[in-house]
Amino acid sequence: MTVEFPVPTLQTAFTDPLPALREAIAEYAWPSLLRHMGPDPESIIECMKDPKVTKPQPKPVPVHEPPNADEKVDEKVDEKADKKADEKADEEADKKADEEADKKADEGNKKHHWKHTHPQEWRQRKAYAGPLPLMYVPTKDYEVYANALEGYPARVKIYPGMPHTVKDFDTMEPGLLALQFGAQYMVPGGRFTSMYGWDSFFIILGLLSSSEPPDPKLLQVAISMLKQEIYEIENYGALLNANRSYFINRSQPPLLSSTLMVLLPYIKNDTKLVARATAAVVQEYDNVWRCGHRYDKKTGLSRYDGHPATLCRATEPGHYAWMKGLTGDARKRAESGHDTTARLTRTDACDMATVDLNCILYRIESNLAKLHEPSRNWRALAHARRETMLHLMYIPSQGAFFDYNTKTGLVDPSVLSATGVSYPLWCGMVDHDQGIVDNLVKTLMTKLAAPGGVVSNDITDDHRGFRGQWDWPAGWAPHQMLTWLGLMRLNRVKEARDLASRWVSLALETFVNYGCLPEKFDVVSCTSTLNLEYGNQCTGVGDFFGWTTASVEFALQHVLTEEDIRGIEKRMKMVAKNN
């Protein structure tokens, strides 16, 4: 969605940084990340465009095609060919302009401050230059989408249904997976233009933290996102990495039950929606996380799926070519959300029951117990998982939980990760053991707390042959928010405020200096520049990444006190004055 960045924000960023940031979030960040899947055809087309797919793809698999579908497709492909030359010229012009802009920004190793930039030079969003938009629609909803797009000049392609075999999936043409007609949802930002699985939970926390009570329009979007997560499970079998066809066999951290619980105060009177959401949580729990290769029957623990037989087509070609025998590992990292990290870059990754996943499953079982879901004794299941994790994954002398190899029966203490400290604090499994809580908090504050917030892990070099974007010195919004939530619930408010102050200060300084909130930070050196794989997303003026934006809103509304905020503002005004 194209939204003009507010000029007044530039004029106040150096004199009143925090109000300027919150104005930018309200007037630009959220509107620019918002997508609508109907009812108007333009909004649907915008959702279908995919900047991650720029090359011609294999022909689509015929899946219950509508009458005369072949003629429609031929007509559309002809139009694509007519535009090929223009698109190539546009791409070359964009590339040259980007190179000139980068050269100018780097000149003299000076920071690219807003005060050095004229409004007419602000970066413009690139025009879409990908293949002809394509969407797969569940058969029951095909007619409503077909009617909405009938006669639309772009002449897009839509297909009812989805392939049901891996063979078909491997040859299908990349396209959007439809959500509920008329859906509203937020995308992460940057090159990520779909509704992503675990991003959505953290973004929803941010939407609900926009004000007290939440802004009605943002609350409506948050509830719509919950409905789309339910829709994905009902129609595609899982809460997907994202609603793109190349993610159809890849899930992500299953946070639907947590999304339901934070929205429950606002939807509790809609008993049908609550019932649908609860049923979807149980469906995914049973059919994704408690069966197949993801489930270890011996321990009762679960693993992210990294089995080579279900390798996802979204793995970028050649990206892991240097890692022999790690195809399953690549998929496992992606499904965990932590793509990439040396913690899971290993030949036995498919056998690792990770702390983060099993903490989330503990939270699911606890949430279903609170919801009185009647199909089984959820409290007993949560208790059993807790006892297993304490026995197999917790090392008291190191004050943390560690990933467990279900094949060898060995725990791996070689990497101290935020997942092994923050997730147990967040999920509630150690609430009644003060000794473990104290041990985890001590480890957090002495080994993982960096000047800019919580660092991902302690992998400070490439001794494993690889260091990814989820390794030291990177810090990410999900780890910060789960840490704060856990500490606040356990009444460790001082530590939560301390860590949140560090993170918000770094975010605000980045906004003052660069006019953006990026995907992640180097929380050790307190910069948005990272010399890690993939670099960073949303680092240009006016760019806002969804969960980073949400983390700032959440901290300001629920974690930091007025005194904390005044201290941050005072420091930032000094930074702005010096710049």
N, C-alpha and C positions, 0 to 999 in steps of 0.2 A: 504494500500500500504506500503510495507516494504522499508524504506529508512534508510541508515546508518547515525547515528548522526555524524556530522563533528568534528573530533578530534581537528583540529586547534582552534575551538571555545573555547574549554576548556582552552587552553593555553593563550588566550587573555581576558577571561571573567573578570579576576581580575585586569588586567592592563588597559584595554580599554573596559569597560562594554557595552556601547551602541552600538558601531560598532559590537561587538561580538553578541549581541542580534539580530541585524538586519541581520547579516550574517546567524545566526541560523534560522531566520524566512524565509529568501530567499532560503537557501539551504536544509533546513530540514522540517520546520513547514508546509509550503504550500504543498511541494511534499508529505509529509506523510498523509495529509488530503485529497488529491486528489483521486477521483475515476473515472473510465471509465466504462460505460455500453456498452462495445463492442468497436471495432468490434471483438477483439480476445476473445475467450471463457473464458480464465483465468480471465480477468477483470470482466466479467459478474458474474462468480462464486464468486469472491471476494465480489462483491456488494451484492450477495444473502445471504452470511453468516451473522448470527445475534447472537452476543454474549449475547443478552438479553433473548434469548430462548434456554434453555439448556436441557429441559426435553421433553420426547415424547409427541406429541400433538394428538388431535383427528384426525380421518381420514378426508381427504379433501372432501369438497362438490363437487360432479361431476358438472362441469360447462363447457358445450360444449367441452368435452374432445376430443382430437384428436384420430384418429383410433389407436386401439391396445394400448391405454393409460394404461389400467389395467395391461397388461403384463409388461410394462415398469416400472410401479410403484412397482410391486412385486419384480422385479429384483433389484431395487434400495434399497428397504427395507431390502432385504437379505444382501446386502453389509453392511448396517448400523449395523445389528446384529453381523456380523463377527468382526466389529471393536470395539464393546462395551467394551470388557475386556481391550483392549489397552487404550482406552479413559479414563476408570476409573483409571487405573494405572497412566496415565499421569496427571490426575487431582490431585491425591493424592500426586504425586511428586511435582507438582507446588505449592500446598497448603503448603507442608512442607518447600519448598524453600522460599515462601513468608513469612512464620512465622519466619524463621531464619533471613531473611533480615530485617523484621520489628524490631526484637529483637536487632539486631546489630545497626540499625539506631537510636533506642531510648535509647541505652545504655548511661547512664550518662546525659540524657536529653540534649545531644549536637546536634547542627544543623548538618544536613547531607550535608556537603560542597563537592563540586566537588574535592577540593584538597585532601580530605580524601578518594577518590574513585579511584580505578584503572580501566582503560578502559575495561579490560577483565571482570570486575565485573558489568558493566552496565546492567541494567535490560533489558532482552530480551522480545520481544513480545510473549505472549502465543499463542500456536497453537490453531486453532479453534477446539472446541469439541462439537459443537451443533448438532442439527438434520440435516438430509439430506437437502441440499439447495432446496428451492422451490420458484417459481416466478409466479405471475399472470400477464398476458400480455393482453392489449386490443386486441380484436379479429383482428382488421385491421393490427396489427403489429406482430401477432403470427408467421407468416411464416418466417419473417426475423430472429427472435430469434431462432426459431426451426432449421433453417438452420445453424446458427452460432454455435449452441450447439450440432449438430448432430454428434454422434459418440464420444463425449467427454468422457474420461475415468471416470469422476466423476459421470456420469449418473444422472444428476439432474432432477428435476421434474418441468415442466412448464405447466400452464393451460391458455387457452384463455378465456378472459372475467372475470367477477366478479359476486358474488352472488348479488341478488337484494332485498332480504328480510332480515330483522333483524334476523329471525330464522336461515336462512342459514349462515349469518355472524357469529352468536354465535357459530356455530359448525365447521366453516372452519378452516383449518390448517394455522398457521401463515406463512407468506411468504412475499417476496419482491413484491412491486408494480412496474412494469416496467416503465421506463421513455423512452424518445426517444432513439432509437437505436443509439449507438455511443456517447451518452451524456457524458459530463464531468461535475463534480460537486464536491464541497467541503463538507465534513462531519464535524460535530462539534468537534469530538474527544472523547477520552475515550471510554465509552461503547456505545456511540451514533454513529453508523456506517451507517446511512442513510442520505438523504438530508432532513433536518429539515426546517419547514416553516419559522419562523421568524428569526432563526439563519442565514439563507441565506442572508437576507437583510444586516445585520451587517458585515457578512463575505465579501460580495461584496464591501461594503465601504472600507474594508481593502485591498482587491485585487486592487482596483482602486487607493489606496494610497501608493502602493509599491514604486512608483517613479513618477516623473513628466516629461513627460507624463507616463501613466501607462505602466508597462511591457506588451508587446504584448501577450505573452502566458497567463498571468494572466487575461488580458482583455478578451481574448477568452473564458476562463473558466467562467468569470462573465457573459458574454453574453449567454453562454450555460446554466447557472443556471437560467437566466431569461426565456429561452425557456422551461426549464423543469417545471418551475412554471406555465407557460401557459399550458403546456401539462397536468399537474395534474388537472387544472380546466376544461379543455376540456374533459378529459377522466374519472376523478374521482369526478368532481363536485365542488371541493374546493381546495384551497391551504392547503394541509394536514399538520397535526402535523409532519408527516414524511411519506416517501413512503414505509410503511409496511402495510400489510393487516389489522392488528389489530388497525390501525389508520383510517380506511376508513370512520368512522363517527365522526371523530374529526378534526376540523380545528385548526388554530392558528391565532394570530394577523395578519390581512389581509394587508400585506405590499407590495403587488405586484405593486400598482401604484407608491409607493415611489421608488421601485427598477427600474421601467421603467423610472422615471424622472431622476435618477442619471446616468442611462446609455444612456439616449436620445442623448446627444452630440456625442456619438460614433456610434449610430445606426440610426440616423435620416434619412439617405439616404435609409435605408431598410424600405420602406413604408409598405410592407406587414407584416413585423415583428411588427412594431409599431401598425398597425391596429389590428393584432391578440392579442397583449398584451392589447390594449385598450378594445377590445371586451371581453377578459377574465376578466378584472377588473369589467366591467359592469355586466357580467354574475354572478360572485361571489357576488357582491354587491346586486343584485336582488334576487338571489336564495338561498343565505346563510344568509345574514345579514339583509335583509328587509322582511323576511317572517318567518312563523312558530313561535316557542317559542322564538327565538332570538329577535324578533321584537315586541316592545310595541307600538301598534297603537295609544294609547291615547297621549303619549308624543312624539312619533317619534324617541325615543332613542332605542338603541339596547343593547342586553345582550349576553355575552358568553353563549353557550348552556350548561346547567347543568341539563336538564330534565331527570329524572330517566328512562323514556321510551327509551332514546337513550344512555344509559350507555355504555361506551367504554370498550371493553375487555382488553385494555392495562392497566387498573387499576390493580396494583399488588395485588395478593390474600392476604387477611388478613390485608393489609396495613392500611385500615381505619376501621377495625372491631370495634375499641373502640369508634368510632364516630357514635352513633345511628342516623339514619335518614339523613345522610350526603352523600348519594350516588351521588346525583346530584351535590353537592358541589365539590366532588372530580373531576368530569368531567369538571366542570366549571373552576376550578383552572388550570387543565391541558390545556384546550383550550386557556386560557388567556396567557399561557406561564409562569405564575407565580405559578408554582407548586413546592413546596407548600408555602402558606402564611396564617397566621392567619387572614389577612384582608378578605379572602374569605372562611374561615373555619366557616361556619354559616349555620343554617338550612334554612335561607331565601336567600342563595346565588343565587338560580335560578331566583330570582326576582330583583337582583341588576344590574342596568345599570352602568357599571364602567366608570370612567373618561378615562382610557387608550383606551378602545375600541372606544368610541365615539369621542375622539380626532383623532384616526386613520381614522374613517369614515369621519370626517370633512376634513382631509387631502385628502382622496380619492375624495370627492366632489370637492374640490378646484383644485386638479390635473386634473380631468376630464374637469373642466371648462377651464383650461389652454390649454388642448389638443383639445378643441372645439368639444368634443363629442356631437353629435346633438340630442340624443334621448330625452333630457329634459334640464331644466334650472338648471344646477348644481350649479351655483353661488347662486341661490335663496335657494336651498336645504342646502348649506353650511351655509348661513346666518341664516336660520331657526334653524339649529342645534346649532349654536353659541348662539343664543338668548335663546334657551331652556336650554342649559347648564349653561349660566350665571344666569338664573332665578332659576334653580332648584339645581345646584351643587356647585356654588361658594359662599363661605362665606368670605366676605371682612375682618371681624375682625380676621380671622385666616390666611388670605393671601394664600388660597389654594382652590382647587376644591376637592369635596368628592363624593364618590359613592352614587347613588340614588336608593331607593327601589321603584320600579314601582308599587308594590302592595299596600304598605301602604302610599305612597306619601311622605315619609320622607327621608331626607338626613342623612348620617351617618358620623358625624364629629369625631368619636372616634379614628380614625387612620389617622395620617398625613403621607402620602406616597409620594414617588418620582413621582408616577404616577399622583398625583394630582397637581404637580408643574411643573415637567420637560415636560410632554406631552403637556400641554397647551402652554408652551413656544415654543415647537418644531413645533406643527401642524400649527401655524399661526393664530389661532383664536383670540388672544389678541394683534395682531400686532399694531392695531390702537387705543389702549387704554393704554396710558402711565402709568396711575395710577394703573391699574391692573398689568402691567408688573413690575413696581417698587415693588408692594406688593408681587408678586410671587418671584421675585429675592431676596427680603429681607428674606422671609421665607426660601428660598433655602439656602442662605449663613449663616443664623443664627441657623437653626434648622435641616437641612439635610446634611450640609457640614461637613464631618468628616476628620480626618487627612489623610486618604487614598483616599478620593473622596466622592461621593454622596452615603449616606446610603439608603437602601431600604425603610425604614419607621421608626417610633418611637416606635414600639412594643418592649420595652426593657425587658419585663418579660413574664411569662407564665400565666398572669391573665386571658387569654381567654381559658386556658386549653391546649394550643398548640402553638408552635412557629416553623415556617418552615424555609426553606433555603432562602426564599425571604423576610425574616424579619430581623430586626436589630440583629446583627451588620454587616450583609452581604451587600456588594456592588457588583453590576453586570455591565458588559460592556455595555449592551443595555441602561441602565439608564444613564451611563456616556456619551455615544455618543449622545443620544437624547438631553441631557442637553447641551452639547457643541454646537450642531447644532443650538438649539434654541437661546442660548446666543449670538453666533456669528452672526446669522441673525439679531438679535435685537440690534447689535452693543454694546453688553455688553461683550466686548472682555477681559477686565481685569478679570472679574469673570470666564470666560471660560478658560483662561490661568491658573488661579490659581487652579481651580478644575482639569484640565488636568495634571498640574504639579504634583499634589498630587497622582493622579492615576498612571501616568507613573513612578514616583519615586518608588511607591510600587511594581509595576510590575517588574521594573528593579532590585530592591533589591531582589525580589523573584527569579529572573533568576540567579543573582549572587550567592545567597545562595544555591539554590536547582536545578538550571538548567532546569526550567520549567516555563510555563505560565498557571496557573490553570484556572478552570471554573469560579471561583469567589474569592473574598477576604473578610476577616474581615477588613473593612476599618476604624474601630474604634481603634483596637489594632494593625493594620497594619501587618497582618500575613495571610498566606494561610491556616492556621488551624482553622476550625470552628466547634464548638460543637453544630451543628445543624443537623437536619434530612438529610440523604444522605451524610453528610461529604463534600468531595470535589472531583472533577474529575481532572485528568491530574496533579498529584502532584509528579510524579516520574521524574528522570533525563531524559531529552529528550522529555517530554510530553508537547504538546502545544494545548490549547483549542482554537477553531476557532475564536469566537467573542472576546476573550481576546487578542489574537494575532492581530486581526483586529483593536481593539481599540488603541493599541500602535502605529500601523502603521498610523492610521488616525490622532491621536494627533500629532505625529511628523511631518506629512506632511501638516496638515491644521490648527492646533490650536496653537501650541507652536512656539515661536520665537527662533531665534538662541541664544539669551540671555538666554531664559528659558532652552534650551537644554544644554547649557554650565553649568548652575547652577546645573541641575540634574546630569550631568556627574561628576562635582566636588564633589558633595555629595556622589555619588556612588563609586568613587575612594577611598574616605575616608572609606566607609563601607567595601570595598574589602580589603583595607590595614589592617583594624582592625581585619578582619576575617582571 
